[in-house]
Amino acid sequence: MKSEILRLLKENDAYISGQQLCEHFHVSRTAVWKVIEQLKKEGYQIEAVRNKGYRLIDSPDVMSRAEIESLMNTTWAGKKVVYYDETDSTNNQAKAYGEKGEAHGTLFVADMQAAGKGRRGRVWVSPAGSSIYMTILLHPDVLPTKAPQLTLVMAMAVAEGIRKVTGLETKIKWPNDIIVHGRKVCGILTEMSTEIDYINYVVIGVGINVNQETFPEEIRDTATSLKIETGSSVRRSVLIATIMECFEQFYEVFMETEDLSGLQDRYNAMLVNLGREVRVLEPGNEYEAHALGINRTGELIVRTVDGQEKEIYAGEVSVRGVYGYV
């Protein structure tokens, strides 16, 4: 009821009477009043006028289950939200729920992570009050070998969501780092539980630097935030809901062919590496090549200096720009 009352307040510029809310939700005036008071304590400015009702004046950057669900305009992606003020890792929580058979599309969001995860076992710095840490739980009916492509689907959704909310030109550094003005603003980590020919579940974790103003010295040259790039704060819940809308759309296209053929051109248009010289870092081997874009299964196609075309697999190598991070 809390999420729905909040949604109604956001959708109406005029006052909504307490009686209307009582009749809509089949509850008492006292129950409605208690929800309004809870929302006020969370930071919402709600005006209450006798004989008129309630009106939402201002909705700050509140992170809560009610706030996120009130903004969600999807069929299944993020329709159910599990929210934590603090947790170890949203990926860990999503996997635990996945083991219990939690529904496809459930979204796990935290204001702070004590043990955020990056790729190859790295720690993702996860302070409170400024960033997005979220993980979506999926049960895709595809072969396990196809699941890693969903990482690229999410990268597209994040890049598109940021562009829609902020107007920033967002790019993807293959396979799944989101880049704004040459610096990383988001990392994505996909984990899964599979049998030989069956996926139990997939979890895709997303960490976005939203309103940070400073970074530790070791990543200052390669990391940025949306606030730094736009000069103003970004409402995290709005961005989460927008990304989920984009992800649902791209996911449905992916599932039609069970590969990236329907998204390949759009992904390549976002690819910061496209047409650039890159340095491929393989275990025990490093070489420079020209990036040609991804194929239908998400590998990066490069042309080596001797004219050969090679498929680069994300799990095995890293790609860097010849003269810098991208």
N, C-alpha and C positions, 0 to 999 in steps of 0.2 A: 504493500500500500504506500509506503514511503516514497519509493521510486516513482510510482504512478502519480501521486500528488505533486511531486516535484516536476514531473513532465507536464502536467496540466498547468501548473503555475508558469512554466516557461513558454508554453504554447499560447497563453492568453495575456494580452496587454491589459485587459480590463480586470476588474475585481471578480473573484470567484467566491460566492457565498459559502459559508459554512454548511448551510442546509443542502446546497448542491453537492458538496463533497460527501456529506452524510448519506444522501440518497444514492450517489454513484457507487460508494463502497459498502453501503449497508452497515454502517457503523454509527456510533453515537457522536455527538458534538465534542464530548470530552476526548474521545479517541483521536479525532481530527486535530483538536487543539494541542494534544500531546505531540503529534507528529510535527506540527508547525513549530512548536517550541524546540524540538530536537533539531530541526533544520536551522533555526536561528542560532542555536549554540554552535553549530558547525560552520557558521560564518555567513549564511544567506541573510540578506536584508529583506525582510518580508513585512509589508505594511498591513496592519489589521485595522479596519474601520467599521464601527458599529453600523449595522443595516446595509453594509456594502459587501464585506467579506475580506478576502486576503488577496494581496498583489505582490508579486516578486519585483523588487526594485533593483537588486544587484546580486549577481551570482559570481563570487570570486573563484580563485583557482582551488576549489575544494576537490580533494581526492577521497571518494567513498564509493561503496557499492551503489548506493542510491543515485549519486551524481552520474556515475558512468552509465548505469542502466537507463537513466532518464534521457540520455543523449543517444542511445544506441538505436540505429535505424537499419537493422539487419533482420534476416530471416532466422539465422542460426549462429553466425559467428559473433561471439561475445554477448549473446542474448542472456546467458547466465554468467554472472560475475562472482568470483570468490575473491574477497579483498582482505588484505593484511596491512596494518600499520607498519609492521615489521615481520619479516620472515627470513629464513636462511637463504632460500633461492626459490623464485617462482617456478623454475624448471623442476626442482625437487618436489614442490607441492603438486604440480601438475602430474608428475609421474606417479606419485602416491595415489592421487585420485584416479589416474588411468588404470592402475592395478585393481581398483575397486569397480571399474566399469563406468566411471563418470561420463556424462553425455558428450558427444561430439560437439565441438565449438565452445566448450566452457572456457572462460577466460580468467586467468589468475593474475592479479595485480597487487603490487606492494609499493608502499611509499618509501620503504627502505629495505635493503637486503644486507644480511650479515655475511653472506658467503656467495655473492654473485659470481656467475660463471662466464668466462670468455672461452674462445677457441683454444684448443690444445692445452687445456687445463689451467689457463691463465685466470687470474682473479679480475672480475669486473667491479671497479670502484662504484659503490652504491649508496651515496649519502641520502639523507631524508630531505623531503620538501622541495626538490628541484628537478627530478628526473622521472622518466617512465621506465618501470621494470614490469614487464608483463609476459605471460606465456599462454599460448592457446593450445588446448588439447584436441587432437584430431584422431578419428578412426577411419582413415582413407581405405577404400576398397581397391587397392592397387598392390602390385607385387612390391616386396621390400626394396628391390633394386631401384624402384622409381621414387621412393620417398625423399631422397636427398634433393630432388628437384624442387620440393616444396619450400626449401630455404630460399631459392631464387624467387619463387612466387611471393613470399613474404617480403623480400627485399624490394620488389616492385611496389607492393602495397604501402610499405613505409615511405618510400621515396615519393609516391603519388600523394599519400596522405599529408606529408610535410608540405609539399608544394601547394596543395589545396588550402591548408590552414594558414600558412605563412607567406605564400607567394615566392618563396626561395626556389632557385633552380637547384634541384637535387639530382645527384648522380649516384651511380652504383659502381664501386670498385669491386670487380669480380672476385669472389662470387656474391658476397652479401654485405659488404660494408657500405654504409650510406655516407656520401661525401657532399659537403657544402663548401664551395670556394677552396677546394683542395684539401680540406681537413675532415677527419672522421667525426660524425655526429651520432652514429648508431652502429651497434654490433648485433648480430643475430646468431643464435646457437640452436641447432636442431638435434634432438636426441630421440631415440625410439626403442621400442621393445618389439621384437619380431620372432617369428618361427621361420622355418626354411622357406615357406611360400605364403606366409600370412603375416600381416601387421597387427599386433595387439593394440598399439597406439603410437602416435607421434606427438612430441611436444616441440613447439617452436618458441624459443625465448627471444625477447626483443628488449634491448636496453638503449634508451635514447637520452642524449644530453639535451635537456630542454632549457632550464633557467639557470644553469650554473654560470658564474661570472669569472671563475678562475679554475685552473687545473694544476695538478702536481707538475713539477718541473720536468719529469721524465717523459710526459706526454704532451707538454704544452705546445710543441711545434707541430704535432699531428692531430690534436683533438680540438674540437670547438663545440659550441652549443647554439641552439636556435636563438637564444636571447642575445648572445654575442653577435650573431650574424644579422639579426633583425633590429637590434637596439631596443627591443621591448619584450615584456614577459609574454609567454604563450600558455594558454590554459591547457593543462595536460589532459584532462578528461575529454575535452573536445577533440584533441588530436587522437587519443585512443579510439574514440568512436569512429572517427573518420578513417583511420587505418583499418579498422575492422570492416567497414563498408567496402573499402577497396579490396581487402583480402578476400572477402566473400565473392566478389565479382571475379577476381582473377582465379580463385580456386575452382570456381565452376567451369571456367574456360579450360583450365588444366585437366579437370576430370573428364571432359568430353573426349579427349584424345589420350589421356594418361601420359602426356609429355608436354614439352614447352612449345610445340609447333604453333599453337594459337597465340602465344605470347612472345615468341622469339624476336620479332621485329620491334615490338614495344620495349622489350628488355634491352636490346642492342641500342635503341635510341637513348636509353638512360645510361649506357655503359661508358664510364669515364675513360676506360682503357681503349675503347674502339678507335682503330686507326693509329694507335700510338705505339712507340717502342716501349717494350716492357722487359724487365729482368725476371726470368723464371728461376725460382729457387727450389731445386729438387734435392733430396737427400744425397749429398756427395757430388752434386753437379749443379752448376749455375751457368746460365747462358742468356743472351739477349735475343729477342724476337719481335716480330710485328704482330700486334693483336688484331684479329679479323672479326671478332664477335663470338657469340655462343652458337652451338648447334641445338638441335631439338631436345637433347637430353641434358643440356646445361654445361657441357664441357666448353672451355675456352679454346678456340682454334687460333693457333699462332703460326706464322711463317718464319722459319729460322733463316739465318744469314745465307745458308746454302740453298734456299728456295723450297725446302720441304715444309709441308703443313703437318702440324702435330695437334693432337687433342690433349689438353691439360685437364687433369682431374683434381677437383678441389681438395679432396682428402689427402692428397699426396704432396702438393706443392704450394708455394706462395708466389704471388706475382706482385712486383713493385714497379714503380716507374723507374726509368733509367736515371733520372736526375732528382728523384725525390719519392715521397710516399705514393703519389699517384702518377 
